Amino acid sequence: MLYNLIPLQEATQSNPYTGIIMIVVLIGIFYFFMIRPQQKRQKEIRKFREGIKNGDNVITAGGIYGRVREIKDNLFVIEIASGVKISVDKGSVYPSANDANIAAQENQNK
């Protein structure tokens, strides 16, 4: 009987591009499952901030609920209780939970 003996070096040698291909696949997975959803969320928040008008309910980054009473260049004046107003930077304002749920349902219906 003749056995076809393949040298050990040839049997263990694989495609030199396998490592690079795996790295590209991992980067693609990270992009679609982590980076892209975060970018979409930031885009929605930016869109909300641009569309805020007087009377909208908002939540600050510190967790304070209030209603927008005045819009200035870089800040909002928010009424948090009857006669109590605070000035908050535009970057630290988010939609209230109720408004966010309503907007999400409207987006699903489109």
MODELLER restraints for C-alpha pairs under 7 A, 6 or more apart:
rsr = mdl.restraints
at = mdl.atoms
rsr.add(forms.Gaussian(group=physical.xy_distance, feature=features.Distance(at['CA:45:A'], at['CA:94:A']), mean=6.98, stdev=0.5))
rsr.add(forms.Gaussian(group=physical.xy_distance, feature=features.Distance(at['CA:54:A'], at['CA:68:A']), mean=5.12, stdev=0.5))
rsr.add(forms.Gaussian(group=physical.xy_distance, feature=features.Distance(at['CA:54:A'], at['CA:69:A']), mean=5.19, stdev=0.5))
rsr.add(forms.Gaussian(group=physical.xy_distance, feature=features.Distance(at['CA:54:A'], at['CA:70:A']), mean=6.09, stdev=0.5))
rsr.add(forms.Gaussian(group=physical.xy_distance, feature=features.Distance(at['CA:55:A'], at['CA:67:A']), mean=5.64, stdev=0.5))
rsr.add(forms.Gaussian(group=physical.xy_distance, feature=features.Distance(at['CA:55:A'], at['CA:68:A']), mean=5.16, stdev=0.5))
rsr.add(forms.Gaussian(group=physical.xy_distance, feature=features.Distance(at['CA:55:A'], at['CA:69:A']), mean=6.06, stdev=0.5))
rsr.add(forms.Gaussian(group=physical.xy_distance, feature=features.Distance(at['CA:56:A'], at['CA:67:A']), mean=5.53, stdev=0.5))
rsr.add(forms.Gaussian(group=physical.xy_distance, feature=features.Distance(at['CA:56:A'], at['CA:68:A']), mean=5.51, stdev=0.5))
rsr.add(forms.Gaussian(group=physical.xy_distance, feature=features.Distance(at['CA:57:A'], at['CA:66:A']), mean=5.78, stdev=0.5))
rsr.add(forms.Gaussian(group=physical.xy_distance, feature=features.Distance(at['CA:57:A'], at['CA:67:A']), mean=4.46, stdev=0.5))
rsr.add(forms.Gaussian(group=physical.xy_distance, feature=features.Distance(at['CA:57:A'], at['CA:68:A']), mean=6.48, stdev=0.5))
rsr.add(forms.Gaussian(group=physical.xy_distance, feature=features.Distance(at['CA:57:A'], at['CA:95:A']), mean=6.90, stdev=0.5))
rsr.add(forms.Gaussian(group=physical.xy_distance, feature=features.Distance(at['CA:57:A'], at['CA:96:A']), mean=5.86, stdev=0.5))
rsr.add(forms.Gaussian(group=physical.xy_distance, feature=features.Distance(at['CA:58:A'], at['CA:65:A']), mean=5.95, stdev=0.5))
rsr.add(forms.Gaussian(group=physical.xy_distance, feature=features.Distance(at['CA:58:A'], at['CA:66:A']), mean=5.63, stdev=0.5))
rsr.add(forms.Gaussian(group=physical.xy_distance, feature=features.Distance(at['CA:58:A'], at['CA:67:A']), mean=6.04, stdev=0.5))
rsr.add(forms.Gaussian(group=physical.xy_distance, feature=features.Distance(at['CA:58:A'], at['CA:93:A']), mean=6.46, stdev=0.5))
rsr.add(forms.Gaussian(group=physical.xy_distance, feature=features.Distance(at['CA:58:A'], at['CA:94:A']), mean=5.72, stdev=0.5))
rsr.add(forms.Gaussian(group=physical.xy_distance, feature=features.Distance(at['CA:58:A'], at['CA:95:A']), mean=4.75, stdev=0.5))
rsr.add(forms.Gaussian(group=physical.xy_distance, feature=features.Distance(at['CA:58:A'], at['CA:96:A']), mean=4.63, stdev=0.5))
rsr.add(forms.Gaussian(group=physical.xy_distance, feature=features.Distance(at['CA:59:A'], at['CA:65:A']), mean=4.57, stdev=0.5))
rsr.add(forms.Gaussian(group=physical.xy_distance, feature=features.Distance(at['CA:59:A'], at['CA:66:A']), mean=6.40, stdev=0.5))
rsr.add(forms.Gaussian(group=physical.xy_distance, feature=features.Distance(at['CA:59:A'], at['CA:93:A']), mean=5.80, stdev=0.5))
rsr.add(forms.Gaussian(group=physical.xy_distance, feature=features.Distance(at['CA:59:A'], at['CA:94:A']), mean=5.21, stdev=0.5))
rsr.add(forms.Gaussian(group=physical.xy_distance, feature=features.Distance(at['CA:59:A'], at['CA:95:A']), mean=5.99, stdev=0.5))
rsr.add(forms.Gaussian(group=physical.xy_distance, feature=features.Distance(at['CA:59:A'], at['CA:96:A']), mean=5.33, stdev=0.5))
rsr.add(forms.Gaussian(group=physical.xy_distance, feature=features.Distance(at['CA:60:A'], at['CA:92:A']), mean=5.52, stdev=0.5))
rsr.add(forms.Gaussian(group=physical.xy_distance, feature=features.Distance(at['CA:60:A'], at['CA:93:A']), mean=4.53, stdev=0.5))
rsr.add(forms.Gaussian(group=physical.xy_distance, feature=features.Distance(at['CA:60:A'], at['CA:94:A']), mean=6.08, stdev=0.5))
rsr.add(forms.Gaussian(group=physical.xy_distance, feature=features.Distance(at['CA:61:A'], at['CA:92:A']), mean=4.95, stdev=0.5))
rsr.add(forms.Gaussian(group=physical.xy_distance, feature=features.Distance(at['CA:61:A'], at['CA:93:A']), mean=6.09, stdev=0.5))
rsr.add(forms.Gaussian(group=physical.xy_distance, feature=features.Distance(at['CA:65:A'], at['CA:80:A']), mean=6.33, stdev=0.5))
rsr.add(forms.Gaussian(group=physical.xy_distance, feature=features.Distance(at['CA:66:A'], at['CA:78:A']), mean=5.79, stdev=0.5))
rsr.add(forms.Gaussian(group=physical.xy_distance, feature=features.Distance(at['CA:66:A'], at['CA:79:A']), mean=5.44, stdev=0.5))
rsr.add(forms.Gaussian(group=physical.xy_distance, feature=features.Distance(at['CA:66:A'], at['CA:80:A']), mean=4.37, stdev=0.5))
rsr.add(forms.Gaussian(group=physical.xy_distance, feature=features.Distance(at['CA:67:A'], at['CA:78:A']), mean=5.38, stdev=0.5))
rsr.add(forms.Gaussian(group=physical.xy_distance, feature=features.Distance(at['CA:67:A'], at['CA:79:A']), mean=5.32, stdev=0.5))
rsr.add(forms.Gaussian(group=physical.xy_distance, feature=features.Distance(at['CA:67:A'], at['CA:80:A']), mean=6.62, stdev=0.5))
rsr.add(forms.Gaussian(group=physical.xy_distance, feature=features.Distance(at['CA:68:A'], at['CA:76:A']), mean=6.61, stdev=0.5))
rsr.add(forms.Gaussian(group=physical.xy_distance, feature=features.Distance(at['CA:68:A'], at['CA:77:A']), mean=6.03, stdev=0.5))
rsr.add(forms.Gaussian(group=physical.xy_distance, feature=features.Distance(at['CA:68:A'], at['CA:78:A']), mean=4.50, stdev=0.5))
rsr.add(forms.Gaussian(group=physical.xy_distance, feature=features.Distance(at['CA:68:A'], at['CA:79:A']), mean=6.38, stdev=0.5))
rsr.add(forms.Gaussian(group=physical.xy_distance, feature=features.Distance(at['CA:69:A'], at['CA:77:A']), mean=5.62, stdev=0.5))
rsr.add(forms.Gaussian(group=physical.xy_distance, feature=features.Distance(at['CA:69:A'], at['CA:78:A']), mean=5.50, stdev=0.5))
rsr.add(forms.Gaussian(group=physical.xy_distance, feature=features.Distance(at['CA:69:A'], at['CA:79:A']), mean=6.32, stdev=0.5))
rsr.add(forms.Gaussian(group=physical.xy_distance, feature=features.Distance(at['CA:70:A'], at['CA:76:A']), mean=5.87, stdev=0.5))
rsr.add(forms.Gaussian(group=physical.xy_distance, feature=features.Distance(at['CA:70:A'], at['CA:77:A']), mean=4.94, stdev=0.5))
rsr.add(forms.Gaussian(group=physical.xy_distance, feature=features.Distance(at['CA:71:A'], at['CA:77:A']), mean=6.37, stdev=0.5))
rsr.add(forms.Gaussian(group=physical.xy_distance, feature=features.Distance(at['CA:74:A'], at['CA:89:A']), mean=6.04, stdev=0.5))
rsr.add(forms.Gaussian(group=physical.xy_distance, feature=features.Distance(at['CA:74:A'], at['CA:90:A']), mean=5.78, stdev=0.5))
rsr.add(forms.Gaussian(group=physical.xy_distance, feature=features.Distance(at['CA:75:A'], at['CA:87:A']), mean=6.42, stdev=0.5))
rsr.add(forms.Gaussian(group=physical.xy_distance, feature=features.Distance(at['CA:75:A'], at['CA:88:A']), mean=5.35, stdev=0.5))
rsr.add(forms.Gaussian(group=physical.xy_distance, feature=features.Distance(at['CA:75:A'], at['CA:89:A']), mean=4.29, stdev=0.5))
rsr.add(forms.Gaussian(group=physical.xy_distance, feature=features.Distance(at['CA:75:A'], at['CA:90:A']), mean=4.82, stdev=0.5))
rsr.add(forms.Gaussian(group=physical.xy_distance, feature=features.Distance(at['CA:76:A'], at['CA:87:A']), mean=5.62, stdev=0.5))
rsr.add(forms.Gaussian(group=physical.xy_distance, feature=features.Distance(at['CA:76:A'], at['CA:88:A']), mean=5.27, stdev=0.5))
rsr.add(forms.Gaussian(group=physical.xy_distance, feature=features.Distance(at['CA:76:A'], at['CA:89:A']), mean=6.34, stdev=0.5))
rsr.add(forms.Gaussian(group=physical.xy_distance, feature=features.Distance(at['CA:76:A'], at['CA:90:A']), mean=6.19, stdev=0.5))
rsr.add(forms.Gaussian(group=physical.xy_distance, feature=features.Distance(at['CA:77:A'], at['CA:85:A']), mean=6.37, stdev=0.5))
rsr.add(forms.Gaussian(group=physical.xy_distance, feature=features.Distance(at['CA:77:A'], at['CA:86:A']), mean=5.55, stdev=0.5))
rsr.add(forms.Gaussian(group=physical.xy_distance, feature=features.Distance(at['CA:77:A'], at['CA:87:A']), mean=4.44, stdev=0.5))
rsr.add(forms.Gaussian(group=physical.xy_distance, feature=features.Distance(at['CA:77:A'], at['CA:88:A']), mean=6.33, stdev=0.5))
rsr.add(forms.Gaussian(group=physical.xy_distance, feature=features.Distance(at['CA:78:A'], at['CA:85:A']), mean=5.40, stdev=0.5))
rsr.add(forms.Gaussian(group=physical.xy_distance, feature=features.Distance(at['CA:78:A'], at['CA:86:A']), mean=5.32, stdev=0.5))
rsr.add(forms.Gaussian(group=physical.xy_distance, feature=features.Distance(at['CA:78:A'], at['CA:87:A']), mean=6.23, stdev=0.5))
rsr.add(forms.Gaussian(group=physical.xy_distance, feature=features.Distance(at['CA:79:A'], at['CA:85:A']), mean=4.26, stdev=0.5))
rsr.add(forms.Gaussian(group=physical.xy_distance, feature=features.Distance(at['CA:79:A'], at['CA:86:A']), mean=6.44, stdev=0.5))
